[in-house]
Amino acid sequence: MQVTPVVRTLARSLETPFLLMDLSYVRNNYYDIINHVNNVRVFYAVKANSHPRIVSLLNTLGSSFDVASRGEIDKLLSLNITPDRMSFGNTIKKIEDIKYAHSVGVEYFAADSEMEIEKIAAHAPGSKVYVRIMTTGSDSDWPLSKKFGTDVEHVISILRYADNLGLDAYGVSFHVGSQNYNVANWEKAIIEAAKVFKVLRTEGINLRMINLGGGMPVKHIKEIPSVKEIGDVINRAIERELSFVPNLEVFIEPGRSMVGNAGILVSQVILRSRKGNEDWVYADAGVFHGLTETIENFRYEIIVDGKQDDKKEIFTLAGPSCDSIDTIYEKVELPKTIGYGDILYFINAGAYTTEYATNFNGIKAPGVYFVEDFTLAESEFFQDEKGFEQDL
């Protein structure tokens, strides 16, 4: 999302911090995937940004949804999304939540262990299960496979066990790691998944779905491959490795790549100070208020309004709370002239910002606005905040 005149006007008119979203990006991202991954069924990862307007738009476009909890299931049900369009993709589920999901009609369940299969068999009998392969997560900002997935031989064993317990051994999933910059990693994962299909289908176990997970990157400070480049690799690998599977179903679970570039987190400088030989800048958004991912040094592009061309210096950038963990970046280049009241734009911050945000220290989490609600022609909106439609 670009810093447009509308964005700049809102930054000076609304109380910071806030997340500004543009739904046209979400729409374009959905069709980008549909148009470049063959015969794919999209399951949007609700955890990335569960705002009702985003979920409702994707619903109208025809998306299905990857859910991680009963809370997310209930949110979708409240938006009139039917359970046949939900997949319970969390491999770590309470029995009560499995039972509830099954009772409302959810039929797809993820697993990566025997115990999870036992829970599903006992409380969601006959369900379609898919088991997650571990990947290295190489070339990604957020490797995920230390916590999720298992090796190919174990996946084969788990799916056999699921079949023996009367479940529908439906398929295999993987996740190459969030923000993955190397298109070859999708090919490697598909090759591994194909090994599972080859073994089990010869045993009469009818695997018929591959779930590509997430991982498509959003542009921040590194160059990224396009969805088309990733899709081309996926399509070739599936055709080569899985052509023996008739009517193969292909799922994908975009989260960050669906909404990341649709948002800008707008914050404001509330203090500049010097400590020894270090210069510090404090913003009214920090790791507890929208920038949690920076704890692991996840790097956003930051624009300081009106000072893009000023000479830069190294600063420590921190949030507003009374907690030392609330340090965004220990070393970041910012304009030498930065000071109180300056507006900071964290670019492409539509994913995993407000979802993580808290009211820690009694400081309000960022509000959420949509550019569709504002035009420069309606200038009276900018004179009276009561005229704004705010979605919290």
C-alpha positions as CSV (number, residue, x, y, z in Angstrom):
1,M,0.0,0.0,0.0
2,Q,1.3,3.4,-0.9
3,V,1.4,6.6,1.1
4,T,-1.1,8.6,-0.9
5,P,-2.6,12.1,-0.2
6,V,-5.6,10.4,1.5
7,V,-3.2,8.5,3.8
8,R,-1.4,11.6,4.7
9,T,-4.6,13.5,5.4
10,L,-5.9,10.8,7.6
11,A,-2.5,10.5,9.4
12,R,-3.0,14.2,10.5
13,S,-6.7,13.8,11.3
14,L,-7.0,10.6,13.2
15,E,-5.7,9.6,16.6
16,T,-2.6,7.5,16.2
17,P,-1.7,4.7,16.2
18,F,-4.0,3.1,13.7
19,L,-4.0,0.6,10.9
20,L,-5.3,1.9,7.5
21,M,-6.4,-0.9,5.1
22,D,-7.3,-0.8,1.4
23,L,-9.6,-3.7,0.4
24,S,-8.7,-3.4,-3.3
25,Y,-5.3,-4.9,-2.5
26,V,-7.0,-7.9,-0.8
27,R,-9.2,-8.4,-3.8
28,N,-6.2,-8.2,-6.2
29,N,-4.1,-10.6,-4.0
30,Y,-6.9,-13.2,-4.0
31,Y,-7.1,-13.2,-7.8
32,D,-3.4,-13.2,-8.2
33,I,-3.3,-16.6,-6.4
34,I,-6.3,-17.9,-8.2
35,N,-4.9,-16.9,-11.6
36,H,-1.4,-18.3,-11.1
37,V,-1.7,-21.6,-9.1
38,N,-3.6,-24.1,-11.1
39,N,-6.9,-25.5,-9.8
40,V,-6.3,-24.1,-6.4
41,R,-8.7,-23.7,-3.6
42,V,-7.8,-20.8,-1.3
43,F,-8.2,-21.2,2.5
44,Y,-7.4,-17.7,3.9
45,A,-5.5,-18.0,7.2
46,V,-7.8,-16.0,9.4
47,K,-5.1,-15.4,12.0
48,A,-3.3,-12.9,9.8
49,N,-6.1,-10.4,10.0
50,S,-9.6,-11.4,11.1
51,H,-11.3,-8.1,10.7
52,P,-14.9,-8.8,9.6
53,R,-14.7,-6.6,6.5
54,I,-11.7,-8.5,5.2
55,V,-13.3,-11.9,6.0
56,S,-16.6,-10.8,4.4
57,L,-14.9,-9.6,1.2
58,L,-13.0,-12.9,0.8
59,N,-16.2,-14.7,1.4
60,T,-17.9,-12.9,-1.4
61,L,-14.9,-13.6,-3.7
62,G,-15.3,-17.4,-3.0
63,S,-12.5,-18.0,-0.6
64,S,-12.5,-20.7,2.0
65,F,-10.8,-20.3,5.4
66,D,-8.1,-21.8,7.5
67,V,-9.1,-21.6,11.2
68,A,-7.0,-22.2,14.3
69,S,-9.5,-22.1,17.1
70,R,-13.2,-22.3,18.2
71,G,-13.1,-18.5,18.4
72,E,-12.3,-18.2,14.7
73,I,-14.9,-20.8,13.8
74,D,-17.5,-18.8,15.7
75,K,-16.4,-15.5,14.1
76,L,-16.9,-17.0,10.6
77,L,-20.2,-18.6,11.5
78,S,-21.4,-15.2,12.7
79,L,-20.5,-13.8,9.3
80,N,-22.7,-16.5,7.6
81,I,-19.7,-18.5,6.4
82,T,-20.6,-22.2,6.2
83,P,-18.5,-24.8,7.9
84,D,-17.8,-26.7,4.7
85,R,-15.5,-23.8,3.8
86,M,-13.4,-24.1,6.9
87,S,-10.4,-26.2,7.6
88,F,-9.1,-26.7,11.2
89,G,-5.5,-26.2,10.3
90,N,-4.0,-26.0,13.8
91,T,-2.2,-29.3,14.7
92,I,-2.7,-28.5,18.4
93,K,-6.3,-28.7,19.4
94,K,-8.3,-29.2,22.6
95,I,-10.7,-32.2,22.5
96,E,-13.6,-29.8,23.3
97,D,-12.7,-27.7,20.2
98,I,-12.4,-30.8,17.9
99,K,-15.8,-31.9,19.2
100,Y,-17.4,-28.5,18.6
101,A,-15.9,-28.1,15.1
102,H,-17.3,-31.5,14.1
103,S,-20.7,-30.7,15.6
104,V,-21.1,-27.6,13.5
105,G,-20.0,-29.3,10.3
106,V,-16.2,-28.7,9.9
107,E,-14.8,-31.7,8.0
108,Y,-11.1,-30.9,7.4
109,F,-8.6,-31.4,10.3
110,A,-4.8,-31.1,10.4
111,A,-2.5,-33.3,12.5
112,D,1.2,-34.1,12.9
113,S,1.1,-36.7,15.7
114,E,-0.6,-39.9,16.7
115,M,-2.3,-38.4,19.7
116,E,-4.0,-35.7,17.6
117,I,-5.2,-38.4,15.2
118,E,-6.7,-40.3,18.2
119,K,-8.5,-37.2,19.4
120,I,-9.9,-36.5,16.0
121,A,-11.0,-40.2,15.5
122,A,-12.7,-40.2,18.9
123,H,-14.5,-36.8,18.7
124,A,-14.8,-36.1,14.9
125,P,-15.2,-39.6,13.5
126,G,-14.9,-40.0,9.7
127,S,-13.4,-36.6,9.2
128,K,-10.9,-35.8,6.5
129,V,-7.4,-35.5,8.0
130,Y,-4.2,-34.2,6.4
131,V,-0.8,-34.5,8.0
132,R,1.9,-31.9,8.0
133,I,5.4,-32.5,6.7
134,M,8.3,-30.7,8.4
135,T,10.3,-28.3,6.2
136,T,13.5,-26.6,7.0
137,G,12.0,-23.1,6.7
138,S,15.2,-22.0,5.0
139,D,15.2,-18.6,3.2
140,S,12.2,-17.5,5.3
141,D,11.9,-14.8,7.9
142,W,9.7,-17.0,10.1
143,P,10.7,-20.8,10.0
144,L,7.7,-22.7,11.4
145,S,8.7,-26.3,11.4
146,K,10.4,-26.6,14.8
147,K,6.9,-26.5,16.3
148,F,4.9,-28.0,13.4
149,G,5.2,-30.9,11.1
150,T,7.2,-34.1,11.2
151,D,9.4,-36.2,8.8
152,V,8.1,-38.0,5.8
153,E,8.3,-41.5,7.2
154,H,6.4,-40.4,10.3
155,V,3.7,-38.7,8.2
156,I,3.2,-42.0,6.3
157,S,2.9,-43.8,9.6
158,I,0.4,-41.2,11.0
159,L,-1.8,-41.4,7.9
160,R,-1.8,-45.2,8.1
161,Y,-2.9,-44.9,11.7
162,A,-5.7,-42.4,10.7
163,D,-6.9,-44.9,8.1
164,N,-6.9,-47.7,10.6
165,L,-9.0,-45.6,13.0
166,G,-11.7,-45.0,10.4
167,L,-10.7,-41.4,9.5
168,D,-10.4,-40.3,5.8
169,A,-6.7,-40.1,5.2
170,Y,-7.2,-37.2,2.9
171,G,-3.8,-35.6,2.2
172,V,-0.6,-33.9,3.1
173,S,0.3,-30.4,4.0
174,F,3.5,-28.3,4.5
175,H,4.5,-24.7,5.1
176,V,7.8,-23.5,3.7
177,G,8.1,-20.7,6.3
178,S,6.5,-17.3,6.5
179,Q,8.1,-14.7,4.1
180,N,10.0,-17.3,2.1
181,Y,12.1,-15.7,-0.6
182,N,13.3,-18.9,-2.5
183,V,10.8,-20.3,-5.0
184,A,12.7,-23.6,-5.0
185,N,11.5,-24.4,-1.5
186,W,7.9,-25.0,-2.8
187,E,9.3,-27.5,-5.3
188,K,11.3,-29.3,-2.6
189,A,8.3,-29.6,-0.3
190,I,6.1,-31.0,-3.1
191,I,8.7,-33.6,-3.9
192,E,8.6,-34.7,-0.3
193,A,4.8,-34.7,-0.2
194,A,4.8,-36.9,-3.4
195,K,6.7,-39.6,-1.5
196,V,3.9,-39.9,0.9
197,F,1.3,-40.2,-1.9
198,K,3.3,-42.8,-3.7
199,V,3.7,-45.1,-0.7
200,L,0.1,-44.9,0.6
201,R,-1.8,-45.0,-2.6
202,T,-0.1,-48.3,-3.4
203,E,-1.5,-49.6,-0.1
204,G,-5.0,-48.5,-1.1
205,I,-5.1,-45.4,1.1
206,N,-6.7,-42.8,-1.1
207,L,-4.7,-39.6,-0.5
208,R,-6.1,-37.0,-2.9
209,M,-5.2,-33.5,-1.5
210,I,-2.0,-31.5,-1.2
211,N,-2.1,-28.4,1.0
212,L,0.6,-25.8,0.0
213,G,0.3,-23.8,3.2
214,G,1.4,-20.2,3.3
215,G,4.8,-18.5,2.9
216,M,4.3,-16.2,-0.1
217,P,6.2,-13.1,0.8
218,V,5.1,-9.4,1.1
219,K,7.5,-6.7,0.0
220,H,9.3,-5.0,2.9
221,I,13.1,-4.3,2.7
222,K,14.1,-7.3,0.6
223,E,13.2,-8.1,-3.0
224,I,10.6,-10.8,-3.3
225,P,9.5,-13.3,-6.0
226,S,6.1,-12.7,-7.6
227,V,3.1,-14.9,-7.1
228,K,3.4,-15.9,-10.7
229,E,7.0,-17.0,-10.2
230,I,6.0,-19.1,-7.2
231,G,2.9,-20.4,-9.0
232,D,4.9,-21.5,-12.0
233,V,7.2,-23.5,-9.8
234,I,4.3,-25.1,-7.9
235,N,2.4,-25.9,-11.1
236,R,5.5,-27.6,-12.7
237,A,6.3,-29.6,-9.6
238,I,2.7,-30.8,-9.1
239,E,2.5,-31.8,-12.8
240,R,5.8,-33.7,-12.6
241,E,5.5,-35.3,-9.2
242,L,1.8,-35.9,-8.7
243,S,0.3,-36.5,-12.1
244,F,-0.4,-40.1,-11.1
245,V,-3.1,-38.8,-8.6
246,P,-6.4,-38.4,-10.5
247,N,-8.4,-35.3,-9.7
248,L,-5.8,-34.1,-7.2
249,E,-7.2,-31.3,-4.9
250,V,-4.8,-28.4,-4.3
251,F,-5.3,-26.2,-1.2
252,I,-3.3,-23.1,-0.3
253,E,-3.4,-21.1,3.0
254,P,-2.3,-17.5,2.3
255,G,-2.4,-15.2,5.3
256,R,0.3,-12.5,5.2
257,S,0.4,-12.5,1.4
258,M,-3.4,-11.9,1.3
259,V,-3.5,-8.8,3.5
260,G,0.1,-7.7,4.3
261,N,0.4,-5.2,1.5
262,A,-3.1,-3.9,2.0
263,G,-2.2,-2.0,5.2
264,I,-0.1,0.8,6.7
265,L,0.4,1.1,10.4
266,V,0.4,4.9,11.2
267,S,2.2,6.0,14.4
268,Q,3.6,9.2,15.8
269,V,6.8,10.2,17.6
270,I,6.1,11.0,21.2
271,L,9.7,11.4,22.5
272,R,13.3,11.8,21.3
273,S,16.1,11.5,23.8
274,R,19.8,10.7,24.1
275,K,21.2,8.1,26.4
276,G,25.0,8.0,26.6
277,N,26.1,7.9,22.9
278,E,22.8,6.5,21.7
279,D,19.9,8.4,20.2
280,W,16.4,7.0,21.0
281,V,13.0,7.7,19.3
282,Y,9.8,6.6,21.0
283,A,6.6,6.0,19.0
284,D,3.0,5.6,20.2
285,A,3.0,2.1,18.7
286,G,5.3,-0.6,19.9
287,V,5.7,-4.4,20.3
288,F,2.5,-4.5,22.4
289,H,0.5,-2.3,20.2
290,G,0.9,-3.7,16.6
291,L,4.6,-4.3,16.1
292,T,5.0,-7.7,17.9
293,E,6.9,-9.3,15.0
294,T,9.7,-6.8,15.4
295,I,10.8,-8.7,18.6
296,E,12.4,-11.2,16.2
297,N,13.8,-8.3,14.1
298,F,11.2,-8.5,11.4
299,R,12.0,-5.4,9.3
300,Y,9.3,-3.1,8.1
301,E,10.0,-0.3,5.7
302,I,9.5,2.9,7.7
303,I,8.7,6.3,6.1
304,V,8.8,9.5,8.1
305,D,6.3,11.8,6.6
306,G,7.8,14.8,4.8
307,K,11.4,13.8,5.7
308,Q,12.1,11.1,3.2
309,D,15.0,13.0,1.7
310,D,16.6,14.2,5.0
311,K,20.0,12.8,6.0
312,K,19.7,9.6,8.0
313,E,21.3,8.6,11.3
314,I,21.1,5.4,13.4
315,F,18.6,5.4,16.2
316,T,17.0,3.0,18.6
317,L,13.3,2.9,18.0
318,A,11.0,1.9,20.9
319,G,7.3,1.9,21.9
320,P,5.4,3.8,24.5
321,S,4.9,1.2,27.3
322,C,6.7,0.9,30.6
323,D,8.5,-2.3,29.6
324,S,12.0,-2.7,28.2
325,I,10.9,-5.5,25.9
326,D,9.0,-2.7,24.0
327,T,12.0,-1.9,21.8
328,I,11.1,-2.1,18.1
329,Y,14.6,-1.9,16.6
330,E,17.9,-1.4,18.3
331,K,19.5,0.0,15.1
332,V,17.4,1.6,12.5
333,E,18.1,4.5,10.0
334,L,15.8,7.4,10.5
335,P,16.0,11.1,9.5
336,K,18.5,13.1,11.5
337,T,15.8,15.8,12.0
338,I,13.1,13.4,13.4
339,G,11.2,14.9,16.4
340,Y,8.0,15.0,18.4
341,G,4.9,14.7,16.4
342,D,6.5,13.3,13.3
343,I,4.3,10.7,11.5
344,L,5.8,7.2,11.0
345,Y,4.4,4.9,8.3
346,F,5.1,1.2,8.7
347,I,4.5,0.0,5.2
348,N,2.7,-3.2,4.2
349,A,1.7,-3.9,7.8
350,G,-1.8,-5.3,7.2
351,A,-0.9,-8.7,8.6
352,Y,-0.1,-9.8,12.1
353,T,-0.2,-6.2,13.6
354,T,-3.7,-5.5,15.1
355,E,-4.2,-9.3,15.6
356,Y,-1.3,-9.3,18.0
357,A,-2.0,-5.9,19.6
358,T,-3.0,-5.6,23.2
359,N,-4.1,-2.8,25.6
360,F,-1.1,-3.4,27.8
361,N,-0.3,-0.5,30.2
362,G,-3.8,0.8,29.5
363,I,-2.6,2.0,26.1
364,K,-5.3,1.4,23.5
365,A,-4.6,-0.9,20.6
366,P,-4.5,0.7,17.2
367,G,-7.9,1.4,15.6
368,V,-8.6,0.1,12.1
369,Y,-9.8,2.2,9.2
370,F,-10.5,1.5,5.6
371,V,-9.6,4.0,2.8
372,E,-12.8,3.0,1.0
373,D,-14.6,5.1,3.7
374,F,-12.8,8.3,2.8
375,T,-12.2,10.6,-0.2
376,L,-10.5,13.9,-0.4
377,A,-13.7,15.3,-2.0
378,E,-15.5,14.6,1.3
379,S,-13.3,17.0,3.2
380,E,-15.9,17.6,5.9
381,F,-14.9,14.1,7.2
382,F,-11.5,15.4,8.0
383,Q,-12.9,18.2,10.1
384,D,-15.0,16.1,12.5
385,E,-13.7,12.7,13.7
386,K,-17.3,11.8,14.6
387,G,-17.9,11.5,10.9
388,F,-15.5,8.7,10.5
389,E,-16.6,5.1,10.3
390,Q,-14.2,3.3,12.6
391,D,-14.0,-0.5,12.9
392,L,-12.4,-1.8,16.0
